[in-house]
Amino acid sequence: MNQSVVKALKLLDLFSEETPELSLKEIAVRSSLPKPTAYRLLTTLERMNFLYKTKDSEHDSRYRLGLKLLELGQLVSSSLEIREVALPFMEKLAQTINEVVHLVIVNNEEATYIEKVESTRALRLYTRIGKSSPLYIGSGPKLLLAFLSEQKQQAILEQSNLYQLSAQQLIDKDLLRKQLQHIRKVGYAYSIGEQDADTTGISFPIHNFKGEVIAALTVSGLSSRFEGDHLLYIKKHTKESALEISAKLGYQTTMECAYE
């Protein structure tokens, strides 16, 4: 365990509703750290926007919690709300189609799987809640990338090299751009064998009350089961579930979709 990280996080714990602002001296005393060590850690936290300095003088510095914590707190709060709303619909969908159902969100420049409902099949996909993936691999991540603002999308696509998960094969960026345009046009994403061999994924967007795409509802399983009439059955019920979750979050289907 990195002791410097532990010490820095413990400094954040010193702040509370009763003590929203602390001086360098108070922090050093309460943390039992030498004043120079406390100052070094506080400076790092300040640079990362976890703290901000309310007073700076030769004799004293005072600190409050920074906006970065508010940003992270809002992300966690939003994720928890989506999970709470989506889970009953995910469970119903999984029972209806008997395939694995995931809930995926954008987390910085990655896609993170924040909820999962298993199928009852003997052969299942062993993904985990908390798993992260590049935004350009798999139906859920690609759907989220497709509905990002052009500026955010470009920032990801302009990274030097984009690789497939397997075999370290380079991704054709021109082809990827065409795929993203198609996803926005048809309103869902479809992928075969991008994250796991012989598997297919289908994803539909979840919207908030503003019409923004805030998550992807993703169904995945063996490609042999995603064919013909059963594929149409999966698509129909996944789309309906995504719309039901969106409606619970305040989205009106008559709204024009807004993008981040």
Summary of the structure (lengths in Angstrom):
residues: 260
radius of gyration: 22.5
end to end distance: 36.7
largest distance: 74.9
contacts: 782
relative contact order: 0.11
helix: 45%
strand: 23%
